[in-house]
Amino acid sequence: QVRLVESGGGSVRPGGSLRLSCQLSGATYNLECMAWFRQAPGKERAGVAAIEDDGTITYVDSVKGRFTISKDARTNLLYLQMNSLQPEDSGMYYCATGTQCSQLADFGYWGQGTQVTVSS
């Protein structure tokens, strides 16, 4: 059984920082991608950052230079360091894992989400 649990969300002012964590447990055979998604009220879930087993990293344009994704393969911990947060970054953040970092359908396992709120 594959499980993912997010933590680290909270409420911050614009310009602040948060570090999200995701603990992956269970069988990881053929799961070569880990990623962060976010969803704001009334909007579709969208990818934020992804990292492959070989270290390849991708970001959505709006977070480049502000967010950093990383992982500890030995402990199966995934992180998202978020700096210079803006109100438009607010939403529910989910971690996910799947067979490849290509499309939404590739992600078969999801966490429960952690809330991020950025406001003055």
C-alpha positions, 0 to 999 in steps of 0.5 A: 500500500502506497501512502503520502502525507503532506505537512507544513502548510499555514498562513503567511504574509506576502513575501513570506516563506513556507516549507512543505514536506511529504512522507511517502511510504509503502511499495515504490516499484516503478514510481519514478516521479514525485510532484507537487500540485495545488488547487485554489477554490473554483480552479482546476488542480495544477502542477507546481513542481516535479522531480524524477528519479534521475534528478530532473526537475521542472517548475511551472513558470510562475514559481521559477526562482521562488520555489525549490523541490527536493527529495531524500530518496533514502527516507522517501521524503519530498520537500517544497521550499516556497519563498517570496510567497504571493497571494496567488500562491494560495491553495491546497497543496498536494504531493503525488507520485507516479510512473513518470512526470508527463501528464496528470493521468500518470500520477496514481497516488495522492496525499490528503493535501495541506492548506497554504494561505498568503494574505496581508 
